[in-house]
Amino acid sequence: MGIHEECGVFGILSNQKENLGKRVYYGLYALQHRGQESCGIVVNDDGVFSSYKDLGLVSEVFSRDTLAHLSEGTMAVGHVRYGTTGGTIRNNCQPIEVNHQKGKMALAHNGNLSNALELRDKLELSGAIFHTTSDTETIAYMITRERLTAPSIEDAVSHAMNALEGAYSLILMSSAKMIAVRDPYGFRPLCYGKMQDGTYVIASESCALTAVGAELVRDLLPGEILVFSEQGIESRREHCGIRKQKTCIFEYIYFARPDSVIDKISVSAARIQAGKILAQKKPVRADLVIGVPDSGLDAALGFSQASGIPYGIGLVKNKYIGRTFISPGEKERLDLVRMKLSPIISAIRGKRVVLIDDSIVRGTTSKQIVNLLREAGAKEIHMRISAPPFLHPCYYGTDIDSEENLIASHHGEEEIADLIGADSLGYLPLECLHELIGNHAYCDACFSGNYATKIPQDVRKDRFERKLSER
């Protein structure tokens, strides 16, 4: 797998002062799959913020002592990051904290702005000084600038949204309020729930609510601003309905955890449905269906159910190895595949195997997995992908910034099958994507090239760093 995820956001608002750092830790741990470069927590104690942020996994960054040193408070916000914009440096760790004339703010962001570079140029020309190379700081500046004249922080957020384009699911914490925001397209998920003691929890995925004992209330509507305070919850919907909903379909195929529910749709059920469609549209004679752990397992089960071919466990994942894309180099990535996945030889030897995965990006990882199965004695290997071919860059939070490295942009199915060593290859048909979730309210631009917003002038991940060096 060669795709990088976006980020995960988590916020909590308690009706009494307590050590919220530990609760946020559990929430971030449940969202670790969404970002593995860095993480951070900011706690609000009557307007006094205490925080800790660093590079690494949640379990590496936060020890018992670290969490104990965070102050008690009534609100807290947390973030796990994979940087689709900006480098892996400590300055880019979130939540971003801002001190301004009207107070304080901590901001956690999931997604990518498609007009970040344009907005940043305007802000710098007006005197803004940036300390990070992520587009999240651009959002923070836009809100802060509006707050100088707006009567409330939620008004400032609403005004700033008029200029923001692209994907942004936000959790913003001021001295007295917690605000959750989902962009008008609803590109990235965001939901909230409630605990039995009245504590409110906001998170990128419902699995994080479950992790802290909160019950899902609902997903935010695209464009909705939810304001949490001592007075209760206020829903502002002036930005709702102004755009057609475009939730990222790849959330259902790969990004989200299978036990999550996004916009009332089970992620696991969507993946099983993808497998069933594959069995109908790309049938094959075989003895065994296996999935690439973890996101290929549900689709493999669906393929088995629809085809009648027995489902089995053919690959075992080492749970202590992170996703293969964490390693930056090609050689390391290939080595990690072998460390991460081990074939069950007794289940595979002499069998015609259907191998289900969620995508093929460069083809290098797929080739390595096919080689593992060949070495284990598989008679035939028929690869099926529970998504259409990746043909185009994504500008909304997925780290696919160039068609150059996308194997499907240069080769057809039969050619790719030869390149990765499979006996056959079949993708989920583009026209069947809506069957996964039962509607057409999704973004499939990485497959179709149909973008909801204007294509950015500079799409490089390091565009902010390059901009500085080119001056």
ZAMARGU-4260 file (C-alpha; in steps of 0.2 Angstrom, whole numbers, plus 5000, padded with zeros to 4 digits):
<rodrens>
0) 5000/5000/5000 | 5007/5017/4995 | 4994/5029/5000 | 4996/5041/5015 | 4981/5046/5025
5) 4976/5063/5031 | 4974/5066/5050 | 4963/5063/5064 | 4955/5076/5076 | 4948/5073/5093
10) 4940/5085/5105 | 4931/5083/5122 | 4921/5095/5133 | 4917/5090/5151 | 4905/5097/5163
15) 4918/5097/5177 | 4937/5099/5179 | 4947/5083/5177 | 4962/5076/5169 | 4956/5075/5151
20) 4973/5071/5144 | 4971/5053/5147 | 4954/5053/5138 | 4961/5062/5123 | 4975/5049/5123
25) 4963/5035/5121 | 4953/5044/5107 | 4969/5048/5098 | 4975/5030/5100 | 4959/5024/5091
30) 4963/5036/5077 | 4981/5031/5075 | 4977/5024/5058 | 4974/5041/5051 | 4991/5048/5055
35) 5007/5041/5062 | 5020/5055/5060 | 5015/5066/5075 | 5002/5069/5088 | 4997/5082/5101
40) 4986/5087/5115 | 4980/5104/5121 | 4970/5105/5138 | 4960/5121/5143 | 4960/5125/5161
45) 4949/5141/5163 | 4957/5149/5148 | 4975/5143/5152 | 4981/5131/5139 | 4994/5117/5143
50) 5000/5106/5129 | 5012/5093/5123 | 5016/5089/5105 | 5030/5079/5096 | 5034/5067/5082
55) 5030/5049/5083 | 5015/5038/5088 | 5003/5041/5101 | 5010/5028/5113 | 5028/5035/5110
60) 5024/5053/5112 | 5013/5052/5128 | 5019/5043/5143 | 5011/5042/5160 | 5022/5056/5166
65) 5018/5067/5151 | 5000/5065/5153 | 5001/5068/5171 | 5010/5085/5168 | 4995/5091/5157
70) 4984/5102/5168 | 4966/5097/5173 | 4953/5106/5163 | 4936/5106/5156 | 4940/5105/5137
75) 4954/5097/5127 | 4958/5095/5109 | 4970/5082/5101 | 4977/5078/5084 | 4986/5064/5075
80) 4995/5069/5059 | 5001/5063/5043 | 5007/5078/5033 | 4999/5079/5016 | 5006/5097/5015
85) 5022/5102/5024 | 5036/5092/5031 | 5038/5081/5045 | 5045/5093/5058 | 5040/5097/5076
90) 5033/5114/5071 | 5020/5106/5060 | 5013/5096/5075 | 4995/5100/5079 | 4985/5106/5087
95) 4991/5124/5082 | 4990/5136/5096 | 4987/5155/5093 | 4987/5170/5105 | 4978/5185/5098
100) 4970/5201/5104 | 4954/5193/5108 | 4960/5178/5117 | 4968/5161/5113 | 4964/5147/5101
105) 4970/5129/5098 | 4965/5122/5081 | 4966/5104/5074 | 4963/5101/5056 | 4960/5086/5044
110) 4960/5089/5026 | 4969/5100/5013 | 4964/5117/5007 | 4965/5118/4988 | 4968/5137/4989
115) 4980/5137/5003 | 4995/5144/4993 | 4984/5159/4987 | 4977/5163/5004 | 4995/5162/5012
120) 5002/5174/4999 | 4988/5187/5003 | 4991/5185/5022 | 5010/5187/5020 | 5008/5202/5010
125) 4997/5209/5024 | 5011/5206/5037 | 5007/5189/5043 | 5022/5178/5049 | 5021/5160/5047
130) 5029/5147/5058 | 5024/5131/5050 | 5023/5124/5032 | 5006/5117/5034 | 4990/5124/5027
135) 4982/5123/5045 | 4991/5138/5050 | 4983/5147/5036 | 4966/5142/5042 | 4971/5148/5060
140) 4976/5165/5053 | 4960/5167/5043 | 4950/5164/5058 | 4961/5175/5069 | 4960/5190/5057
145) 4941/5188/5056 | 4940/5187/5075 | 4947/5205/5077 | 4931/5212/5071 | 4918/5198/5073
150) 4907/5198/5089 | 4911/5180/5093 | 4923/5166/5088 | 4909/5156/5079 | 4905/5171/5069
155) 4924/5173/5065 | 4924/5155/5059 | 4909/5157/5048 | 4916/5172/5040 | 4933/5163/5037
160) 4924/5149/5029 | 4919/5161/5015 | 4937/5161/5009 | 4942/5143/5012 | 4941/5130/4998
165) 4944/5112/4999 | 4943/5099/5013 | 4943/5105/5031 | 4936/5096/5046 | 4941/5106/5061
170) 4940/5106/5080 | 4944/5123/5087 | 4945/5127/5106 | 4944/5145/5112 | 4945/5150/5131
175) 4927/5146/5133 | 4920/5136/5118 | 4923/5121/5108 | 4919/5122/5090 | 4917/5108/5077
180) 4917/5113/5058 | 4915/5102/5043 | 4918/5110/5026 | 4903/5113/5014 | 4907/5098/5003
185) 4909/5086/5018 | 4925/5079/5011 | 4932/5072/5027 | 4921/5064/5041 | 4917/5072/5058
190) 4905/5067/5071 | 4901/5070/5089 | 4894/5059/5103 | 4889/5060/5122 | 4895/5051/5137
195) 4883/5045/5151 | 4890/5059/5163 | 4886/5072/5150 | 4903/5074/5142 | 4903/5079/5124
200) 4916/5071/5112 | 4920/5076/5094 | 4930/5065/5083 | 4935/5061/5065 | 4927/5044/5066
205) 4914/5035/5077 | 4927/5022/5083 | 4936/5035/5093 | 4919/5039/5102 | 4917/5021/5106
210) 4935/5020/5113 | 4931/5033/5127 | 4913/5026/5131 | 4903/5039/5121 | 4888/5036/5111
215) 4887/5042/5093 | 4874/5056/5092 | 4877/5060/5073 | 4889/5066/5060 | 4891/5085/5057
220) 4882/5090/5041 | 4893/5097/5027 | 4895/5115/5030 | 4889/5114/5048 | 4897/5124/5063
225) 4893/5116/5080 | 4897/5127/5095 | 4899/5118/5112 | 4899/5129/5128 | 4892/5129/5146
230) 4876/5135/5138 | 4874/5119/5128 | 4876/5115/5109 | 4872/5128/5095 | 4871/5122/5077
235) 4874/5135/5064 | 4870/5130/5046 | 4872/5146/5035 | 4885/5136/5025 | 4875/5120/5024
240) 4867/5116/5007 | 4878/5128/4997 | 4888/5114/4989 | 4884/5096/4983 | 4890/5084/4996
245) 4907/5075/4991 | 4913/5064/5005 | 4929/5055/5000 | 4924/5038/4994 | 4941/5031/4999
250) 4936/5034/5017 | 4925/5019/5015 | 4937/5009/5005 | 4953/5011/5015 | 4955/5026/5027
255) 4942/5023/5040 | 4942/5009/5053 | 4930/4996/5048 | 4920/4998/5064 | 4917/5016/5061
260) 4901/5023/5054 | 4902/5038/5042 | 4886/5048/5038 | 4875/5033/5044 | 4884/5021/5033
265) 4895/5006/5040 | 4912/5006/5033 | 4913/4987/5035 | 4897/4985/5026 | 4903/4996/5012
270) 4919/4985/5010 | 4909/4969/5010 | 4898/4976/4996 | 4914/4981/4986 | 4919/4963/4987
275) 4902/4957/4981 | 4903/4969/4966 | 4920/4963/4962 | 4914/4945/4962 | 4900/4949/4950
280) 4910/4961/4938 | 4927/4952/4939 | 4923/4934/4942 | 4937/4920/4942 | 4938/4902/4945
285) 4948/4899/4961 | 4950/4888/4977 | 4952/4902/4990 | 4949/4920/4993 | 4960/4930/5005
290) 4962/4948/5009 | 4977/4959/5012 | 4976/4964/5030 | 4967/4975/5036 | 4957/4984/5024
295) 4956/4970/5011 | 4948/4958/5023 | 4930/4964/5023 | 4930/4965/5004 | 4937/4947/5003
300) 4923/4941/5014 | 4911/4950/5002 | 4919/4942/4987 | 4918/4925/4995 | 4900/4927/4999
305) 4895/4932/4982 | 4906/4920/4972 | 4904/4904/4983 | 4923/4902/4984 | 4929/4898/5002
310) 4936/4913/5012 | 4952/4910/5022 | 4966/4919/5031 | 4981/4918/5019 | 4991/4932/5026
315) 4995/4936/5044 | 5000/4954/5048 | 5013/4958/5061 | 5003/4970/5072 | 5019/4979/5078
320) 5024/4985/5061 | 5016/5001/5055 | 5009/5003/5038 | 5022/5001/5024 | 5021/5019/5018
325) 5029/5025/5035 | 5045/5021/5027 | 5051/5034/5015 | 5063/5024/5004 | 5059/5012/4991
330) 5071/4998/4998 | 5064/5001/5015 | 5046/5000/5009 | 5049/4983/5001 | 5058/4976/5016
335) 5044/4981/5027 | 5031/4972/5017 | 5040/4956/5020 | 5042/4960/5039 | 5023/4965/5040
340) 5015/4951/5030 | 5018/4932/5032 | 5009/4919/5021 | 5001/4904/5029 | 5009/4891/5018
345) 4997/4877/5023 | 4982/4887/5017 | 4990/4893/5001 | 5000/4879/4994 | 4993/4872/4978
350) 4978/4883/4978 | 4971/4895/4965 | 4970/4911/4976 | 4960/4927/4974 | 4969/4941/4982
355) 4959/4956/4987 | 4967/4973/4991 | 4960/4990/4992 | 4971/4998/4979 | 4987/4998/4968
360) 4997/5014/4968 | 5015/5011/4961 | 5013/4992/4960 | 5029/4989/4971 | 5020/4983/4986
365) 5007/4972/4976 | 5022/4964/4967 | 5030/4960/4984 | 5014/4952/4991 | 5011/4942/4975
370) 5029/4936/4976 | 5026/4930/4994 | 5011/4920/4989 | 5021/4912/4975 | 5035/4907/4987
375) 5021/4900/4998 | 5016/4888/4984 | 5001/4897/4977 | 4996/4889/4960 | 4988/4904/4953
380) 4985/4922/4960 | 4971/4932/4954 | 4972/4950/4961 | 4956/4960/4963 | 4955/4978/4969
385) 4940/4985/4979 | 4943/5002/4971 | 4944/5009/4953 | 4962/5013/4946 | 4970/5028/4954
390) 4973/5039/4939 | 4973/5057/4946 | 4980/5067/4960 | 4970/5071/4976 | 4970/5089/4982
395) 4959/5086/4998 | 4970/5077/5010 | 4976/5061/5002 | 4995/5061/4998 | 4993/5057/4979
400) 5001/5073/4971 | 5007/5067/4954 | 5001/5055/4940 | 5019/5050/4937 | 5020/5037/4951
405) 5002/5030/4947 | 5005/5014/4938 | 4987/5014/4932 | 4990/5030/4923 | 5003/5022/4911
410) 4997/5004/4910 | 4981/4994/4908 | 4974/4979/4918 | 4983/4966/4909 | 5000/4975/4909
415) 4999/4979/4927 | 4995/4960/4930 | 5011/4956/4921 | 5021/4969/4930 | 5016/4963/4948
420) 5017/4945/4943 | 4998/4940/4945 | 4989/4929/4933 | 4975/4941/4932 | 4969/4958/4939
425) 4952/4966/4941 | 4947/4983/4948 | 4930/4989/4955 | 4921/4998/4940 | 4920/5016/4942
430) 4901/5016/4938 | 4898/5004/4953 | 4905/5015/4967 | 4888/5022/4972 | 4883/5004/4976
435) 4895/5004/4991 | 4886/5017/5000 | 4869/5018/4992 | 4870/5036/4985 | 4881/5048/4974
440) 4886/5060/4988 | 4904/5056/4986 | 4921/5062/4979 | 4929/5051/4966 | 4941/5063/4958
445) 4956/5052/4961 | 4948/5039/4950 | 4938/5050/4938 | 4947/5067/4937 | 4930/5076/4941
450) 4936/5089/4955 | 4923/5098/4965 | 4935/5114/4967 | 4947/5123/4956 | 4964/5113/4954
455) 4978/5122/4964 | 4992/5130/4954 | 5005/5121/4964 | 5001/5103/4970 | 5018/5098/4978
460) 5018/5092/4996 | 5033/5103/5000 | 5026/5118/4990 | 5027/5130/5006 | 5045/5125/5008
465) 5049/5127/4990 | 5041/5144/4990 | 5053/5150/5003 | 5068/5143/4994 | 5063/5151/4977
470) 5062/5168/4984
</rodrens>
